[in-house]
Amino acid sequence: MDWLLIIIVIIIIAIILLLVKYYNDLVNGKNRVSNAWSQIDVQLQRRNDLIPNIVETVKGYASHEKSTFEQITQARSNMAHASSVKEVAEADNMLTDALKSLFAVAEAYPDLKANQNFLELQQELSDTEDKISYARQFYNDTVLKYNNLCQQFPSNIVASIFHFEESEFFEAREGTRAAPNIKF
């Protein structure tokens, strides 16, 4: 009888330890997703901060391209007001399109293409785009790991009990998966 009680206590302790382990793994995963999202946000903000400098530089050469500048202003505003992963992805896609238009305008001005300030801003933007790309990849990898915890047995039971919800992936809009070819 004593052995049976000891075995039952050991099983109960093992179950409690597993629950604690899976709960902590889920909390860890959720926090990693939040951190990865913050990294994307930092890089998107960095790009957003660079854009006015680029726009002002181009404006000096192409003051009649008002619609392009308005498109960029609207895209930056949408980025600032986006709150969900999907909204940020849509705003990011709109901003990418607006930047393509801006660089197409810049292509028509040889003096601008040779302007040192513009070249430096272009390089900073290119570096930032690389960082954004890496941050998106890291975020999606982190979301994959977390979502696997939420879906796989037995951690899915703990996720269900404590209401851990899966996170959204950061997805590129169709047509934006290929990097734009910008030449100056």
N, C-alpha and C positions, 0 to 999 in steps of 0.2 A: 504494500500500500504506500509506503514512504517513497519507493522508487517511482511509482506512478505519479505521485504528487510532484516530485522533483522534475520528472520529464515534462509534465504539464507546465510547470513554472518556467522551465528552460524554453519551451516552445513559445509561451506568451512573451517572454523577454526577447526572444529572437524576432518575433513578429513586431513588437514595439520598436526594436532597433532598426528593422527594415523600414518601417513606416517613417521613423525619424530620418533615416538615410535618404529615402526617396523624397520626402518633403524638403530636406535641405538641398538635394540635387535640383529640385524644381525651383526653389527660391534662387539658388545660384544661377540657374539657366535664365530665369526671368530677369535677374539683375544684369546678366551679361548681355541680354537682348537690349535692355535699356541703355547700357553703356555703349553698345555698338551703334544704337540709334543716335546717341549723343555725338558720337564721332562723325557720323554723316552730317548731322546738324551743324557742327562746328565748321566742316569743310564747305557746306552749302552757304553758310554765313560768310565765310572768307571770300567765296566767289561773289556773293552778293555785294560785299564791300569793295571788291575790285571793279565791278561793272561801272559804277559812276565815273571812275577815273578813265576807263576806256571810252565810255560814251562822250565825256567831255573832250577827250583827245580827238576823237573822230568828228565831233560836232564842229570843231575848229576848221576842219577841211570840208565837211559835207553838211553845211547848215540847212540845205534844202531837203534833207532826208528825214523829215519830221515824223512820218509814219513809223519808221524803224525805231526811232527813239521812244515814241509813244508805246510801241509794242514791248520794248524792253522795260519801260517803267511799269506797265501793267503786269508783266511777268514777275518782276521783282515784288510788286505788291501782293500778287497771288501767293508767292513763296512765303512772304512774311505772315500771311493770314492762314496758311495751311496748317492743319493740326494732326490729321491722321497720316499714316504711311501712304495710303492711296492718294490723298490730296497733295502731299509733298511730292510724290512721284509725278503726278499730273502737272504741278507747278514747275517742277524741275524740267520736264519735257518741254513745256511752253518756253521756259527761259533758254533752254538749249536751242530751240528753233529761232528765238529772237537773236541770240548771239550769232547764229549762222547768218542771219540777215545782216547783222551789223558788220561782220567780217566780209560779207559779199559787197557791202557798200565800201568798206575800206579798200577792197581790191581795186576799185576804180580810181584810187588816188595814189599815184606813185610816190609823191612827197610824204604822204602819211605812212606808207609802207616802209619808208626809210627813216622815219622819225624814231630817235633812240628811246624816247619815253614810251611811245606806242609799242616798240619791240620789247621793252622790258615788261610792260603790262601784259602783253601777249604771252610772254614766257611765264610770268607768274600765273596767268589764267590757265595755261597749259599744265603747269605743275599742280595747280589746284584741281583741275579736272582729273589728273592721275590719282590724286589723293581721294577724291570723291569716288572714283571707280573702285579703288582698293577698299574704302570704307563701306561701300555698298556690298562688295563681295564678302567682307568680314561679317557685316550685319546678316546677310543671308545665310552664311555658314552657321552663325550663332543661332539664328532662328530655326534652322534645320535641326540642330542638336536639341534645342529646347522643345520644339514641336515633337521630335521623336520621343522625348521623355513624357510628354503629355499623351502620346498615343500608344506607347509600348507597354506591355504587361510586365510587371505588376505596377510600375510607376503611374500608369494611367488611372489606376484605382485611387491612388493618393491624389492625383491631379483632379479627379472628379470630386472627391470628398471635399477638398479644399478650394474648389472652383478656380483652378489654374486654367486659363484659356490660351489657346494657341495664338501665336503672333503672325502678323502678315509679312509676307516677303516683299522686298522692294523690287518691283518689276518695271522694266523698261517698256515703253510703248512700242508697238510694232513700227518698224522703220527707224527707230532710234538706236537699235542694237549695234549698228555699224558706226564707227567713229567718223565724224565729218572730215572731209579732206580739205583743209584750209591751207592755202599757199600764199605767202607774202613775198 
